[in-house]
Amino acid sequence: MAQRAMLCPRCRRLIGSDEERCSWCGTSRSAPWWHFMNRTRAALGGDWLLKAIVTANVLYYAVSLMLSAASGGSGGFLAPGNSSLLLLGATGTIPIDHYGRFWTLLSANYLHGGILHLIFNLMALRQIVPWAANEYGPSRTFTIYTLGGVFGYWVSYMAGVAFTIGASAAVCSLIGALLYYGKSRGGAYGSSLYREVSGWVIGLFLFGLIMPGINNWGHGGGIIGGILFGMILGYNERRPETHIHHALALLCALATAGALGWALFGAVAGI
């Protein structure tokens, strides 16, 4: 069977389909650990991170439905009501200016207004998170996802959006980071990645023009935030993840758990 072009699992440089060994570091395609590295990179990289993010989004969607049912304020079939979403951490000028809930810039990234909203974002997560983790590593990817999502919702807040939720701002931050990576890396692989991710950006822009209720400010802010944080944190081919990157990811995880836990506690106590 014909070989395909791929990234060397050792040095992360592109190897042509006709090359039997990496022309950069000399690693042979027949090396015993070659295929093992390719299999475990996904398992130890983007896969576990994707599962964690997806689980959090699905869990809080289920909680929002249960709270809506308990309070009698459902927003429709499989759609939580706005009051439940507000309690669980929706963001915007109403939660922040009226209630001082600045932490909702983080929690809103894990809330959804309906089953289709959730499914669309989960589909995007499934494609984007492993891709970003492959180039940035799981710790930097989660940091970009978290901080980029906060940045996107901050831009949305500054633009005057009153009430907003969804993982799309954070997803857009990973898209922005991949845009930066493709442009910065260059070469055949970088250029190909940049073109493909640019298609996502164009699709998001057109979708935002056609569909009502789309938070284009959050999307645009997320992309800009992803570019900035991708530039600041760097990617694997320039420098590997360090203890600092792992510590930043841990802080983001603790902040996320704190914001979501605080929201859940307040919502349950308020019933």
N, C-alpha and C positions, 0 to 999 in steps of 0.2 A: 504494500500500500504506500502511496506517495506520502512523503513527509510534508508538513506545512511549516511556514515561517512561524516563529514563536520567540518568546523571551527566554533567555538562559536563566534557569532558576538560581544560579550561583551569582552572576554579575549583573543580571537584569538588562542585558543588551540584546538587541534584535538579532536573531540567527536566521539566515536565509533557508529556504526549503531544500536547497541543494547542498547545504553544508552538513558534514557528518560530525563536526565539532565546533564549538564556539570560537569564532575568530578573534574574540577579545581576551578570553581567559583560558582557552584551550580545552575546556571541559567537553568530553565526548558525549554524544547523544546516547551511546550504549553504556555509559557509566551506570552501575547498579542503582545509585541513589537518584538518578535523573528523574525517572518516573515517580519514584517515591516522593521527591520534593514537589513535583507538580501536583500530586494528589493531596499531600498534606498542607501545601500552601493555602489552598482554598479552605480546608477543614479548620486550620488554625488561624486563618486570617479573616476573610470577609464572611464566612458562613456563620460562625458563632455570633459575630457582631450583628449580622442581618437578623438572625433568630431572636436576639435580645431586643432589638428595636421593634421588630414586628410584634413580638409578644407584648411589649409595653403598649403599643398602639391598639392592638386587639383587646387587651385587658381593659384599658380605659374607655374604649368604645362600649364594651359590655357593661362596665360600671355606670357609664352615662345613661344607658338604656334602663338599667335597674333603678337608678335614681329618678329618672323621668316617670317610670311606672309607679314608684312609691309615692311621688308627689302629685301624680295625676297631671303632669305637664308635658306629655309627649308631643314631639314636633311632627308626628306622622308615622307611617309604617317604617319600623326599624330606624327611626330618626329621633334622637334625644331632643328635649325641649331646650330653649335658650337659657332658661333659669338653671337647669342642671349643668349646662355647659359653663355658665358663668361661675357657678359654685366650684366646678372642677378645674377652672383655670383658663377660660377663654380670655383673650387679650384684646387690646384696642383702647380707644380713648375713654370708653365707658368704664371698663374695669380699672384702668390706671388712674384717670383723672377723678372719677367719682368715688372710687373705693381704695385708691392707693396701692393697688395690687401689681407692682412692678415685676414681681416674680412670674407673672403670667406670660411675659415675653419668652419664657422657657417652657412652661407647662402647656401652652397652646399648641406646641408642636406635636403633642400626643393625643389631641382630641379631634373628633370628626363629626360632621353634622348628619351623616347618613351612610347607609351601606355602600352605595356607589362611590361616595367620597372616599371611604376607607379603602375599597378595592382598588381604585385607581392609584392611590398613593402607595399601597402595598405592592402593586405591580411595578411601579417606578422604583421603589426601594429594592425590590428583588434584582433589578437590572443594574442599578447604580451603585449600591453599597459594596458588593464584591469587587466591582470594577475599580472603585476608588481605593478600597483596601489593598488591592493588588499593587497600586502605584504609590500609595502613601503609607501603607501599614495600618492595622486596625486602630491603634491608639490615636494617630493623627487624624484618621478618618472620623472617628467618633468626636474628637475635639472640633473638627471643622463642621460636622453635622450639628453639634450643639451650639457652638458660638455663631456659626453662620445662620442657623435658624433664629437665634436671638437677634442677630443683626438685621435679618430680613423683617422681623416683626417690629423692631425699633424703627426702621424706615417706614413701615406701614403706619405705625403710631404717629410718627412725625408728619406723615401725609394726611392724618386726620381720619383714618379708617376706624369706625366706631366699635366694631365687634367682629372678631375673626378667629379662626381655628384652622388646624390641619397641619400635616407633616410636610406640605409642599415647600414651605420656606426653607426647611432644613434640607430637603431633597435638592432644591435648587442650589443650595450652597455647595453640595457635592458636585453638581453639574458645573458650577463656576470653578471649583478646584480642578476638575478634569480639563476644563477649557484652558486654564493656566498651564497645567502640566503638558498638554498637547502642544501648545504654542511655545512653551519654554524648551521642551525637549527637542522638538523639530524632528528631522529625519523622516523616513517612510512611516514608521510606526506613530510618531507624534503627530504628523500631519494627518494621517488617516483617523486617528482618535479625535483630533480637533474638528475635522469635518463632520464626523458622526455626532459628536456632542453638540456642535453648532446646529445640527438638525433638531435636536431636542429643544434648544433655545428658541428656534424659529417656530416649532410646533407649540411651545408654551405661549409664545406671543400671540399667535393666531388663535389659539384656544381661548386666551384671555379676552380677545376682541369679540369672539363669537358668543361665548357663554356668559350669562349674567351671574353676578355674585362672585366672580373670581377676583382674588386679591392680587392684582398685578404688582402693586407696590411691594407686597411680601415676596413675590417671586423675583422681582428685579433686585430687591435688597438682598435676598438670599444668594443670588448669583454673584453680586458684587462682593458680598461678605466671603463667599467661597474662594473667589479669586484672591482677595487680600490675605485670608488665612492660609491658603495654599502657598502663597508667595512667602509668607512669614515662616511657616513651619517647615517648608521644603518637602521634597519627595524622595523616594527610596534611592533613585539613581544618583542623587546629589549627596545625600547623607542618610544613613540608616536611622531608624528610630532609636532614641536614647532614653535614659531614665527620666529626663525632663519631659519628653513626650508622653511617657507612661503616667507620670505624675499629673500632667495636665488632663489627660483622659480620665484619671481617677477623680480629680476635682470636678470635672464635668459630670461624671456619673453620680457623685455625691450630691451635687447641686440639683441634678435632675430628680434623683430619688427624694431629696428634701422638698422640692417644689411640688412634685406629684403627691407625696405623702401628706404634706400640709394641706393641699387642696382636698384630698380625699377625707382627711380628718375633719376639716371644716364643713364639707358637704354632708357627711354622715351626722355630724353633731347638729347641723341645721335642720335636719328632717323632723 
